Amino acid sequence: MKQLFVTDIQEHQPVDTVFMCAAKNQGVTKSGAGYLILKLLDRSGEIEGRVWDRAEDLAKRFERSDYVRVRGQATVYQGKLQIRVLDVMKVAEAEVAPGDFLPKSQYDPEAMAAELMAILRGIKNPHLLALAEAFFADEEFMDLFKRAPAGKSVHHSFLSGLLEHTLSLVKLILKVVENYRDVDVDLLLIGGFLHDMGKVYEFSFDRSVEYTDKGQLLGHLVMEVEKVSEKIRSIPGFPDDLAVLVKHMLVSHHGQYEFGSPKLPQTVEALILHYLDDLDGKIQSIQALMAKEQSRWTSFHRTYGRSFFRGDGPKQNGG
């Protein structure tokens, strides 16, 4: 049974525990010596491992996605905690508990699902309510939806991350619509619920978060339009123009062509959905970065092109 988790590791602490190796990259120093950079995961988070000595020999012992026993020393480099790895070896799958290794939401998925369903059952438009209920009644979908991550690395990239992100988004929607007139709240809520539902098919997440073949070939936008179209066909009398508005929210929510959006948001509801979705994803990823680093400034975030000031650590609400 795993005893030491990523969130337990402190600077200067000796480390001897098992991780899942999510990435394994080899490099060469200026002097010509080989080294390894490892992305090590457990359910509490991730940490980088650096192998400087015997890198070529140790690299032969394991592959990416293997469970590995790592022995080394925790150090802080440029404000980021990492492990200087002295030894690493593959561990048989039968010797580990898989639930120890894939990061998961800090919130209970059943409670999140119940809260999300309660909000969506407040939808007054009978056709949109029927669409929500069609997904709730799909047990296979809901099982995947409760467990799926929202991404591979950028934001909410952990089990139940998609559900956590979706619930956060619909709660943001309820707050924002109070400030504006002439917004179709029901349409916006169903868009918030379904905007990323294709990710349950885009990713596999039994051992690590990886793209499925269909995810690579089609992407979640195409798959969710297909799935939503299927559900709409099962609802008698669903208006064609309403179906178009729902699908527009799905295909435009990335907001820009360069971010994979086949259409730009062209309704008020689609525009609100895009900006709130973008906001929620960015805040979660930035706060996650702040939580796992030690210095007053985070390391450089390549996605956002900057470092972030964290001061003396994470703040409480209102702090």
ZADO-1210 file (C-alpha; in nm, 4 decimals, padded with zeros to 6 digits):
<atoms>
<atom x="00.0000" y="00.0000" z="00.0000" code="MET" pos="1"/>
<atom x="00.1402" y="00.3369" z="-00.1029" code="LYS" pos="2"/>
<atom x="00.2226" y="00.5559" z="00.1978" code="GLN" pos="3"/>
<atom x="00.3971" y="00.8637" z="00.0556" code="LEU" pos="4"/>
<atom x="00.2091" y="01.0820" z="-00.1940" code="PHE" pos="5"/>
<atom x="00.3223" y="01.3803" z="-00.4010" code="VAL" pos="6"/>
<atom x="00.1473" y="01.6297" z="-00.1753" code="THR" pos="7"/>
<atom x="00.3314" y="01.4865" z="00.1275" code="ASP" pos="8"/>
<atom x="00.6803" y="01.5430" z="-00.0164" code="ILE" pos="9"/>
<atom x="00.8870" y="01.8255" z="00.1337" code="GLN" pos="10"/>
<atom x="01.2181" y="01.9799" z="00.0320" code="GLU" pos="11"/>
<atom x="01.5263" y="01.7774" z="00.1401" code="HIS" pos="12"/>
<atom x="01.3057" y="01.4752" z="00.2186" code="GLN" pos="13"/>
<atom x="01.4320" y="01.1313" z="00.1148" code="PRO" pos="14"/>
<atom x="01.1857" y="00.9636" z="-00.1228" code="VAL" pos="15"/>
<atom x="01.1254" y="00.5920" z="-00.1645" code="ASP" pos="16"/>
<atom x="00.7834" y="00.5185" z="-00.3087" code="THR" pos="17"/>
<atom x="00.5909" y="00.4099" z="-00.6178" code="VAL" pos="18"/>
<atom x="00.4581" y="00.6411" z="-00.8911" code="PHE" pos="19"/>
<atom x="00.3042" y="00.6029" z="-01.2330" code="MET" pos="20"/>
<atom x="00.5517" y="00.7285" z="-01.4940" code="CYS" pos="21"/>
<atom x="00.3398" y="00.9489" z="-01.7227" code="ALA" pos="22"/>
<atom x="00.6309" y="01.0805" z="-01.9299" code="ALA" pos="23"/>
<atom x="00.9902" y="00.9769" z="-01.9910" code="LYS" pos="24"/>
<atom x="01.2200" y="01.2069" z="-02.1864" code="ASN" pos="25"/>
<atom x="01.5904" y="01.1610" z="-02.2492" code="GLN" pos="26"/>
<atom x="01.8420" y="01.4394" z="-02.2993" code="GLY" pos="27"/>
<atom x="02.2137" y="01.5063" z="-02.3179" code="VAL" pos="28"/>
<atom x="02.4065" y="01.7618" z="-02.1115" code="THR" pos="29"/>
<atom x="02.6646" y="01.9985" z="-02.2608" code="LYS" pos="30"/>
<atom x="02.9331" y="01.7557" z="-02.1472" code="SER" pos="31"/>
<atom x="02.7685" y="01.4729" z="-02.3415" code="GLY" pos="32"/>
<atom x="02.6263" y="01.2849" z="-02.0432" code="ALA" pos="33"/>
<atom x="02.2742" y="01.1449" z="-02.0717" code="GLY" pos="34"/>
<atom x="01.9916" y="01.2350" z="-01.8332" code="TYR" pos="35"/>
<atom x="01.6212" y="01.1597" z="-01.7878" code="LEU" pos="36"/>
<atom x="01.3258" y="01.3837" z="-01.7108" code="ILE" pos="37"/>
<atom x="01.0299" y="01.1923" z="-01.5671" code="LEU" pos="38"/>
<atom x="00.6724" y="01.3009" z="-01.5029" code="LYS" pos="39"/>
<atom x="00.5689" y="01.1068" z="-01.1942" code="LEU" pos="40"/>
<atom x="00.2045" y="01.0823" z="-01.0898" code="LEU" pos="41"/>
<atom x="-00.0083" y="00.9636" z="-00.8055" code="ASP" pos="42"/>
<atom x="-00.3645" y="01.0493" z="-00.7136" code="ARG" pos="43"/>
<atom x="-00.2589" y="01.3634" z="-00.5244" code="SER" pos="44"/>
<atom x="-00.0739" y="01.5253" z="-00.8153" code="GLY" pos="45"/>
<atom x="00.2451" y="01.5143" z="-01.0167" code="GLU" pos="46"/>
<atom x="00.6135" y="01.5841" z="-00.9617" code="ILE" pos="47"/>
<atom x="00.9127" y="01.5945" z="-01.1913" code="GLU" pos="48"/>
<atom x="01.1930" y="01.3442" z="-01.1459" code="GLY" pos="49"/>
<atom x="01.5448" y="01.4066" z="-01.2774" code="ARG" pos="50"/>
<atom x="01.7929" y="01.1264" z="-01.3313" code="VAL" pos="51"/>
<atom x="02.1514" y="01.2522" z="-01.3684" code="TRP" pos="52"/>
<atom x="02.3552" y="00.9415" z="-01.2849" code="ASP" pos="53"/>
<atom x="02.3353" y="00.6085" z="-01.4731" code="ARG" pos="54"/>
<atom x="02.0548" y="00.7534" z="-01.6850" code="ALA" pos="55"/>
<atom x="02.1089" y="00.5260" z="-01.9848" code="GLU" pos="56"/>
<atom x="02.1144" y="00.2114" z="-01.7714" code="ASP" pos="57"/>
<atom x="01.8127" y="00.3096" z="-01.5617" code="LEU" pos="58"/>
<atom x="01.6135" y="00.4063" z="-01.8726" code="ALA" pos="59"/>
<atom x="01.6208" y="00.0429" z="-01.9850" code="LYS" pos="60"/>
<atom x="01.4353" y="-00.0734" z="-01.6754" code="ARG" pos="61"/>
<atom x="01.0963" y="00.0851" z="-01.7457" code="PHE" pos="62"/>
<atom x="00.8778" y="00.2569" z="-02.0032" code="GLU" pos="63"/>
<atom x="00.6257" y="00.5364" z="-02.0061" code="ARG" pos="64"/>
<atom x="00.2967" y="00.4367" z="-01.8332" code="SER" pos="65"/>
<atom x="00.4774" y="00.1819" z="-01.6125" code="ASP" pos="66"/>
<atom x="00.4432" y="00.1837" z="-01.2367" code="TYR" pos="67"/>
<atom x="00.7896" y="00.2555" z="-01.0980" code="VAL" pos="68"/>
<atom x="00.9546" y="00.2535" z="-00.7573" code="ARG" pos="69"/>
<atom x="01.1601" y="00.5708" z="-00.7220" code="VAL" pos="70"/>
<atom x="01.4349" y="00.6291" z="-00.4691" code="ARG" pos="71"/>
<atom x="01.5879" y="00.9747" z="-00.4394" code="GLY" pos="72"/>
<atom x="01.5900" y="01.3150" z="-00.2700" code="GLN" pos="73"/>
<atom x="01.3359" y="01.5975" z="-00.2922" code="ALA" pos="74"/>
<atom x="01.4868" y="01.9302" z="-00.3958" code="THR" pos="75"/>
<atom x="01.3583" y="02.2709" z="-00.5044" code="VAL" pos="76"/>
<atom x="01.4860" y="02.4126" z="-00.8320" code="TYR" pos="77"/>
<atom x="01.3692" y="02.7557" z="-00.9521" code="GLN" pos="78"/>
<atom x="01.0885" y="02.7433" z="-00.6978" code="GLY" pos="79"/>
<atom x="00.9597" y="02.4055" z="-00.8141" code="LYS" pos="80"/>
<atom x="00.9752" y="02.0875" z="-00.6088" code="LEU" pos="81"/>
<atom x="01.1295" y="01.7894" z="-00.7894" code="GLN" pos="82"/>
<atom x="01.2998" y="01.4590" z="-00.7111" code="ILE" pos="83"/>
<atom x="01.6658" y="01.3959" z="-00.7821" code="ARG" pos="84"/>
<atom x="01.6280" y="01.0292" z="-00.8710" code="VAL" pos="85"/>
<atom x="01.9032" y="00.7914" z="-00.7565" code="LEU" pos="86"/>
<atom x="01.7343" y="00.4664" z="-00.8534" code="ASP" pos="87"/>
<atom x="01.4198" y="00.3629" z="-01.0406" code="VAL" pos="88"/>
<atom x="01.2739" y="00.0259" z="-01.1345" code="MET" pos="89"/>
<atom x="00.9504" y="-00.1110" z="-01.2776" code="LYS" pos="90"/>
<atom x="00.6863" y="-00.2448" z="-01.0394" code="VAL" pos="91"/>
<atom x="00.4416" y="-00.5164" z="-01.1448" code="ALA" pos="92"/>
<atom x="00.0838" y="-00.3992" z="-01.1851" code="GLU" pos="93"/>
<atom x="-00.0375" y="-00.6720" z="-00.9490" code="ALA" pos="94"/>
<atom x="00.1653" y="-00.5130" z="-00.6698" code="GLU" pos="95"/>
<atom x="-00.0077" y="-00.1737" z="-00.6759" code="VAL" pos="96"/>
<atom x="-00.3540" y="-00.0326" z="-00.6119" code="ALA" pos="97"/>
<atom x="-00.4464" y="00.1546" z="-00.9337" code="PRO" pos="98"/>
<atom x="-00.6608" y="00.4019" z="-00.7414" code="GLY" pos="99"/>
<atom x="-00.3470" y="00.5386" z="-00.5747" code="ASP" pos="100"/>
<atom x="-00.2057" y="00.6756" z="-00.8978" code="PHE" pos="101"/>
<atom x="-00.4491" y="00.8711" z="-01.1106" code="LEU" pos="102"/>
<atom x="-00.5193" y="01.2206" z="-00.9741" code="PRO" pos="103"/>
<atom x="-00.8831" y="01.2834" z="-00.8925" code="LYS" pos="104"/>
<atom x="-01.1061" y="01.5711" z="-00.7940" code="SER" pos="105"/>
<atom x="-01.1064" y="01.6706" z="-00.4298" code="GLN" pos="106"/>
<atom x="-01.4874" y="01.6712" z="-00.4478" code="TYR" pos="107"/>
<atom x="-01.7198" y="01.3700" z="-00.4369" code="ASP" pos="108"/>
<atom x="-01.8427" y="01.2933" z="-00.7906" code="PRO" pos="109"/>
<atom x="-02.1838" y="01.1688" z="-00.6762" code="GLU" pos="110"/>
<atom x="-02.2445" y="01.4908" z="-00.4817" code="ALA" pos="111"/>
<atom x="-02.1299" y="01.7014" z="-00.7787" code="MET" pos="112"/>
<atom x="-02.3519" y="01.5081" z="-01.0170" code="ALA" pos="113"/>
<atom x="-02.6525" y="01.5494" z="-00.7876" code="ALA" pos="114"/>
<atom x="-02.5952" y="01.9248" z="-00.7626" code="GLU" pos="115"/>
<atom x="-02.5529" y="01.9588" z="-01.1394" code="LEU" pos="116"/>
<atom x="-02.8692" y="01.7612" z="-01.2100" code="MET" pos="117"/>
<atom x="-03.0652" y="01.9710" z="-00.9596" code="ALA" pos="118"/>
<atom x="-02.9578" y="02.2918" z="-01.1329" code="ILE" pos="119"/>
<atom x="-03.0393" y="02.1605" z="-01.4804" code="LEU" pos="120"/>
<atom x="-03.3776" y="02.0298" z="-01.3715" code="ARG" pos="121"/>
<atom x="-03.4636" y="02.3943" z="-01.3112" code="GLY" pos="122"/>
<atom x="-03.4658" y="02.4491" z="-01.6893" code="ILE" pos="123"/>
<atom x="-03.8118" y="02.5724" z="-01.7926" code="LYS" pos="124"/>
<atom x="-03.7947" y="02.5065" z="-02.1676" code="ASN" pos="125"/>
<atom x="-03.9540" y="02.1585" z="-02.2006" code="PRO" pos="126"/>
<atom x="-03.7411" y="02.0594" z="-02.5016" code="HIS" pos="127"/>
<atom x="-03.4110" y="02.1552" z="-02.3381" code="LEU" pos="128"/>
<atom x="-03.5174" y="01.9898" z="-02.0125" code="LEU" pos="129"/>
<atom x="-03.5976" y="01.6724" z="-02.2091" code="ALA" pos="130"/>
<atom x="-03.2497" y="01.6894" z="-02.3660" code="LEU" pos="131"/>
<atom x="-03.0864" y="01.7112" z="-02.0232" code="ALA" pos="132"/>
<atom x="-03.3002" y="01.4219" z="-01.8969" code="GLU" pos="133"/>
<atom x="-03.2050" y="01.2112" z="-02.2005" code="ALA" pos="134"/>
<atom x="-02.8408" y="01.2360" z="-02.0961" code="PHE" pos="135"/>
<atom x="-02.9211" y="01.1749" z="-01.7279" code="PHE" pos="136"/>
<atom x="-03.1031" y="00.8547" z="-01.8265" code="ALA" pos="137"/>
<atom x="-02.8023" y="00.7292" z="-02.0253" code="ASP" pos="138"/>
<atom x="-02.6276" y="00.5255" z="-01.7558" code="GLU" pos="139"/>
<atom x="-02.3195" y="00.4490" z="-01.9641" code="GLU" pos="140"/>
<atom x="-02.2721" y="00.8172" z="-02.0452" code="PHE" pos="141"/>
<atom x="-02.3275" y="00.9340" z="-01.6876" code="MET" pos="142"/>
<atom x="-02.0788" y="00.6784" z="-01.5539" code="ASP" pos="143"/>
<atom x="-01.8145" y="00.8117" z="-01.7922" code="LEU" pos="144"/>
<atom x="-01.9164" y="01.1738" z="-01.7269" code="PHE" pos="145"/>
<atom x="-01.8661" y="01.1324" z="-01.3518" code="LYS" pos="146"/>
<atom x="-01.5150" y="00.9909" z="-01.4005" code="ARG" pos="147"/>
<atom x="-01.3727" y="01.1678" z="-01.7062" code="ALA" pos="148"/>
<atom x="-01.1023" y="01.4366" z="-01.6916" code="PRO" pos="149"/>
<atom x="-01.1628" y="01.7687" z="-01.8660" code="ALA" pos="150"/>
<atom x="-00.8219" y="01.7630" z="-02.0318" code="GLY" pos="151"/>
<atom x="-00.4927" y="01.5836" z="-02.0663" code="LYS" pos="152"/>
<atom x="-00.2765" y="01.8551" z="-01.9125" code="SER" pos="153"/>
<atom x="-00.4073" y="02.2124" z="-01.9347" code="VAL" pos="154"/>
<atom x="-00.6956" y="02.2254" z="-01.6841" code="HIS" pos="155"/>
<atom x="-00.9008" y="01.9862" z="-01.4693" code="HIS" pos="156"/>
<atom x="-00.6774" y="01.7033" z="-01.5920" code="SER" pos="157"/>
<atom x="-00.7808" y="01.4540" z="-01.3255" code="PHE" pos="158"/>
<atom x="-01.0573" y="01.2018" z="-01.2648" code="LEU" pos="159"/>
<atom x="-01.3966" y="01.3742" z="-01.2328" code="SER" pos="160"/>
<atom x="-01.2343" y="01.6918" z="-01.3645" code="GLY" pos="161"/>
<atom x="-01.4931" y="01.7224" z="-01.6412" code="LEU" pos="162"/>
<atom x="-01.7771" y="01.7052" z="-01.3903" code="LEU" pos="163"/>
<atom x="-01.6052" y="01.9533" z="-01.1578" code="GLU" pos="164"/>
<atom x="-01.5485" y="02.1961" z="-01.4472" code="HIS" pos="165"/>
<atom x="-01.9038" y="02.1568" z="-01.5793" code="THR" pos="166"/>
<atom x="-02.0605" y="02.2178" z="-01.2389" code="LEU" pos="167"/>
<atom x="-01.8407" y="02.5221" z="-01.1826" code="SER" pos="168"/>
<atom x="-01.9374" y="02.6548" z="-01.5250" code="LEU" pos="169"/>
<atom x="-02.3142" y="02.6233" z="-01.4794" code="VAL" pos="170"/>
<atom x="-02.2849" y="02.7923" z="-01.1382" code="LYS" pos="171"/>
<atom x="-02.0931" y="03.0771" z="-01.3020" code="LEU" pos="172"/>
<atom x="-02.3687" y="03.1008" z="-01.5629" code="ILE" pos="173"/>
<atom x="-02.6345" y="03.1447" z="-01.2937" code="LEU" pos="174"/>
<atom x="-02.4356" y="03.4306" z="-01.1403" code="LYS" pos="175"/>
<atom x="-02.3538" y="03.6115" z="-01.4651" code="VAL" pos="176"/>
<atom x="-02.7036" y="03.6035" z="-01.6192" code="VAL" pos="177"/>
<atom x="-02.8326" y="03.8094" z="-01.3250" code="GLU" pos="178"/>
<atom x="-02.6355" y="04.1012" z="-01.4691" code="ASN" pos="179"/>
<atom x="-02.7737" y="04.0970" z="-01.8244" code="TYR" pos="180"/>
<atom x="-03.1106" y="04.1315" z="-01.9957" code="ARG" pos="181"/>
<atom x="-03.2438" y="03.9189" z="-02.2802" code="ASP" pos="182"/>
<atom x="-03.0265" y="03.6133" z="-02.2216" code="VAL" pos="183"/>
<atom x="-03.1780" y="03.2692" z="-02.2762" code="ASP" pos="184"/>
<atom x="-03.0709" y="03.1132" z="-01.9472" code="VAL" pos="185"/>
<atom x="-03.2042" y="02.7677" z="-02.0352" code="ASP" pos="186"/>
<atom x="-03.0073" y="02.7595" z="-02.3608" code="LEU" pos="187"/>
<atom x="-02.6951" y="02.8775" z="-02.1809" code="LEU" pos="188"/>
<atom x="-02.7323" y="02.6129" z="-01.9094" code="LEU" pos="189"/>
<atom x="-02.7735" y="02.3268" z="-02.1571" code="ILE" pos="190"/>
<atom x="-02.4716" y="02.4607" z="-02.3464" code="GLY" pos="191"/>
<atom x="-02.2704" y="02.4647" z="-02.0254" code="GLY" pos="192"/>
<atom x="-02.3722" y="02.1064" z="-01.9510" code="PHE" pos="193"/>
<atom x="-02.2948" y="01.9693" z="-02.2971" code="LEU" pos="194"/>
<atom x="-02.0076" y="02.1899" z="-02.4180" code="HIS" pos="195"/>
<atom x="-01.7364" y="01.9330" z="-02.3330" code="ASP" pos="196"/>
<atom x="-01.9376" y="01.6118" z="-02.3022" code="MET" pos="197"/>
<atom x="-01.7517" y="01.4623" z="-02.6013" code="GLY" pos="198"/>
<atom x="-01.4445" y="01.4367" z="-02.3821" code="LYS" pos="199"/>
<atom x="-01.5870" y="01.1233" z="-02.2232" code="VAL" pos="200"/>
<atom x="-01.5110" y="00.9595" z="-02.5594" code="TYR" pos="201"/>
<atom x="-01.2049" y="01.1674" z="-02.6510" code="GLU" pos="202"/>
<atom x="-00.9980" y="01.0399" z="-02.3577" code="PHE" pos="203"/>
<atom x="-00.9220" y="00.7067" z="-02.1996" code="SER" pos="204"/>
<atom x="-00.8498" y="00.7341" z="-01.8280" code="PHE" pos="205"/>
<atom x="-00.8091" y="00.3905" z="-01.6764" code="ASP" pos="206"/>
<atom x="-00.4354" y="00.4257" z="-01.6033" code="ARG" pos="207"/>
<atom x="-00.3328" y="00.7654" z="-01.7340" code="SER" pos="208"/>
<atom x="-00.5120" y="01.0294" z="-01.9363" code="VAL" pos="209"/>
<atom x="-00.4581" y="00.9499" z="-02.3050" code="GLU" pos="210"/>
<atom x="-00.6363" y="01.0275" z="-02.6310" code="TYR" pos="211"/>
<atom x="-00.8476" y="00.7496" z="-02.7780" code="THR" pos="212"/>
<atom x="-00.8219" y="00.6743" z="-03.1496" code="ASP" pos="213"/>
<atom x="-01.1574" y="00.8468" z="-03.2058" code="LYS" pos="214"/>
<atom x="-01.0401" y="01.1373" z="-02.9938" code="GLY" pos="215"/>
<atom x="-00.7350" y="01.1810" z="-03.2147" code="GLN" pos="216"/>
<atom x="-00.9247" y="01.1359" z="-03.5414" code="LEU" pos="217"/>
<atom x="-01.2437" y="01.3294" z="-03.4647" code="LEU" pos="218"/>
<atom x="-01.2011" y="01.5377" z="-03.1485" code="GLY" pos="219"/>
<atom x="-01.4604" y="01.6050" z="-02.8826" code="HIS" pos="220"/>
<atom x="-01.6480" y="01.8759" z="-03.0757" code="LEU" pos="221"/>
<atom x="-01.7438" y="01.6408" z="-03.3588" code="VAL" pos="222"/>
<atom x="-01.8314" y="01.3568" z="-03.1225" code="MET" pos="223"/>
<atom x="-02.0516" y="01.5727" z="-02.9004" code="GLU" pos="224"/>
<atom x="-02.2459" y="01.7152" z="-03.1957" code="VAL" pos="225"/>
<atom x="-02.3069" y="01.3560" z="-03.3089" code="GLU" pos="226"/>
<atom x="-02.4209" y="01.2504" z="-02.9609" code="LYS" pos="227"/>
<atom x="-02.6413" y="01.5540" z="-02.9044" code="VAL" pos="228"/>
<atom x="-02.7994" y="01.5051" z="-03.2484" code="SER" pos="229"/>
<atom x="-02.8745" y="01.1447" z="-03.1539" code="GLU" pos="230"/>
<atom x="-03.0465" y="01.2505" z="-02.8302" code="LYS" pos="231"/>
<atom x="-03.2423" y="01.5258" z="-03.0037" code="ILE" pos="232"/>
<atom x="-03.3784" y="01.2769" z="-03.2574" code="ARG" pos="233"/>
<atom x="-03.5189" y="01.0743" z="-02.9669" code="SER" pos="234"/>
<atom x="-03.7218" y="01.3721" z="-02.8367" code="ILE" pos="235"/>
<atom x="-04.0576" y="01.4161" z="-03.0176" code="PRO" pos="236"/>
<atom x="-04.1177" y="01.7642" z="-03.1559" code="GLY" pos="237"/>
<atom x="-03.7756" y="01.9090" z="-03.0731" code="PHE" pos="238"/>
<atom x="-03.7660" y="02.2344" z="-03.2786" code="PRO" pos="239"/>
<atom x="-03.5094" y="02.2416" z="-03.5587" code="ASP" pos="240"/>
<atom x="-03.4096" y="02.6030" z="-03.4918" code="ASP" pos="241"/>
<atom x="-03.3507" y="02.5267" z="-03.1231" code="LEU" pos="242"/>
<atom x="-03.1358" y="02.2268" z="-03.2172" code="ALA" pos="243"/>
<atom x="-02.9221" y="02.4553" z="-03.4334" code="VAL" pos="244"/>
<atom x="-02.8716" y="02.7005" z="-03.1460" code="LEU" pos="245"/>
<atom x="-02.7668" y="02.4197" z="-02.9109" code="VAL" pos="246"/>
<atom x="-02.5186" y="02.2802" z="-03.1625" code="LYS" pos="247"/>
<atom x="-02.3823" y="02.6276" z="-03.2358" code="HIS" pos="248"/>
<atom x="-02.2877" y="02.6633" z="-02.8704" code="MET" pos="249"/>
<atom x="-02.0942" y="02.3385" z="-02.8883" code="LEU" pos="250"/>
<atom x="-01.9010" y="02.4117" z="-03.2075" code="VAL" pos="251"/>
<atom x="-01.8180" y="02.7723" z="-03.1135" code="SER" pos="252"/>
<atom x="-01.7248" y="02.7463" z="-02.7467" code="HIS" pos="253"/>
<atom x="-01.3488" y="02.7435" z="-02.8105" code="HIS" pos="254"/>
<atom x="-01.4022" y="03.0980" z="-02.9271" code="GLY" pos="255"/>
<atom x="-01.1371" y="03.1324" z="-03.1977" code="GLN" pos="256"/>
<atom x="-01.0455" y="02.9425" z="-03.5135" code="TYR" pos="257"/>
<atom x="-00.6853" y="02.8961" z="-03.3984" code="GLU" pos="258"/>
<atom x="-00.8112" y="02.7193" z="-03.0852" code="PHE" pos="259"/>
<atom x="-00.9990" y="02.4609" z="-03.2907" code="GLY" pos="260"/>
<atom x="-01.3372" y="02.6317" z="-03.3052" code="SER" pos="261"/>
<atom x="-01.5015" y="02.5651" z="-03.6452" code="PRO" pos="262"/>
<atom x="-01.7318" y="02.8651" z="-03.5893" code="LYS" pos="263"/>
<atom x="-01.6985" y="03.1855" z="-03.3883" code="LEU" pos="264"/>
<atom x="-01.9639" y="03.2527" z="-03.1191" code="PRO" pos="265"/>
<atom x="-02.2478" y="03.4334" z="-03.2969" code="GLN" pos="266"/>
<atom x="-02.5171" y="03.4483" z="-03.0277" code="THR" pos="267"/>
<atom x="-02.5050" y="03.6216" z="-02.6924" code="VAL" pos="268"/>
<atom x="-02.5390" y="03.2852" z="-02.5184" code="GLU" pos="269"/>
<atom x="-02.2532" y="03.1314" z="-02.7167" code="ALA" pos="270"/>
<atom x="-02.0312" y="03.4299" z="-02.6385" code="LEU" pos="271"/>
<atom x="-02.1036" y="03.4108" z="-02.2651" code="ILE" pos="272"/>
<atom x="-02.0393" y="03.0358" z="-02.2684" code="LEU" pos="273"/>
<atom x="-01.7020" y="03.0804" z="-02.4381" code="HIS" pos="274"/>
<atom x="-01.5757" y="03.3431" z="-02.1952" code="TYR" pos="275"/>
<atom x="-01.6974" y="03.1653" z="-01.8813" code="LEU" pos="276"/>
<atom x="-01.5562" y="02.8322" z="-02.0000" code="ASP" pos="277"/>
<atom x="-01.2227" y="03.0008" z="-02.0726" code="ASP" pos="278"/>
<atom x="-01.2263" y="03.1759" z="-01.7340" code="LEU" pos="279"/>
<atom x="-01.2979" y="02.8613" z="-01.5352" code="ASP" pos="280"/>
<atom x="-01.0293" y="02.6587" z="-01.7106" code="GLY" pos="281"/>
<atom x="-00.7648" y="02.9293" z="-01.6716" code="LYS" pos="282"/>
<atom x="-00.8329" y="02.9968" z="-01.3033" code="ILE" pos="283"/>
<atom x="-00.8209" y="02.6268" z="-01.2137" code="GLN" pos="284"/>
<atom x="-00.4931" y="02.5672" z="-01.3960" code="SER" pos="285"/>
<atom x="-00.3272" y="02.8785" z="-01.2507" code="ILE" pos="286"/>
<atom x="-00.4377" y="02.7986" z="-00.8970" code="GLN" pos="287"/>
<atom x="-00.3173" y="02.4393" z="-00.9379" code="ALA" pos="288"/>
<atom x="00.0221" y="02.5712" z="-01.0464" code="LEU" pos="289"/>
<atom x="00.0371" y="02.8037" z="-00.7449" code="MET" pos="290"/>
<atom x="-00.0600" y="02.5241" z="-00.5065" code="ALA" pos="291"/>
<atom x="00.2230" y="02.2932" z="-00.6079" code="LYS" pos="292"/>
<atom x="00.5062" y="02.5474" z="-00.6108" code="GLU" pos="293"/>
<atom x="00.7030" y="02.6927" z="-00.3228" code="GLN" pos="294"/>
<atom x="00.8344" y="03.0380" z="-00.4154" code="SER" pos="295"/>
<atom x="00.6633" y="03.3785" z="-00.4257" code="ARG" pos="296"/>
<atom x="00.6534" y="03.3588" z="-00.8069" code="TRP" pos="297"/>
<atom x="00.5553" y="03.0498" z="-01.0029" code="THR" pos="298"/>
<atom x="00.7695" y="02.9065" z="-01.2788" code="SER" pos="299"/>
<atom x="00.7006" y="03.0345" z="-01.6300" code="PHE" pos="300"/>
<atom x="00.3671" y="02.9060" z="-01.7612" code="HIS" pos="301"/>
<atom x="00.4117" y="02.8374" z="-02.1323" code="ARG" pos="302"/>
<atom x="00.0391" y="02.8309" z="-02.2078" code="THR" pos="303"/>
<atom x="-00.0173" y="03.1790" z="-02.0650" code="TYR" pos="304"/>
<atom x="00.3253" y="03.3229" z="-02.1455" code="GLY" pos="305"/>
<atom x="00.4035" y="03.4458" z="-01.7951" code="ARG" pos="306"/>
<atom x="00.4805" y="03.3618" z="-01.4335" code="SER" pos="307"/>
<atom x="00.2239" y="03.4296" z="-01.1616" code="PHE" pos="308"/>
<atom x="00.2715" y="03.5980" z="-00.8251" code="PHE" pos="309"/>
<atom x="00.1609" y="03.3778" z="-00.5378" code="ARG" pos="310"/>
<atom x="00.3065" y="03.5800" z="-00.2492" code="GLY" pos="311"/>
<atom x="00.3338" y="03.3767" z="00.0667" code="ASP" pos="312"/>
<atom x="00.1027" y="03.1008" z="-00.0560" code="GLY" pos="313"/>
<atom x="-00.2589" y="03.0210" z="-00.1461" code="PRO" pos="314"/>
<atom x="-00.5147" y="03.2626" z="00.0004" code="LYS" pos="315"/>
<atom x="-00.8422" y="03.1798" z="00.1666" code="GLN" pos="316"/>
<atom x="-01.1654" y="03.3160" z="00.0190" code="ASN" pos="317"/>
<atom x="-01.1817" y="03.6836" z="00.0999" code="GLY" pos="318"/>
<atom x="-00.8124" y="03.6879" z="00.1951" code="GLY" pos="319"/>
</atoms>
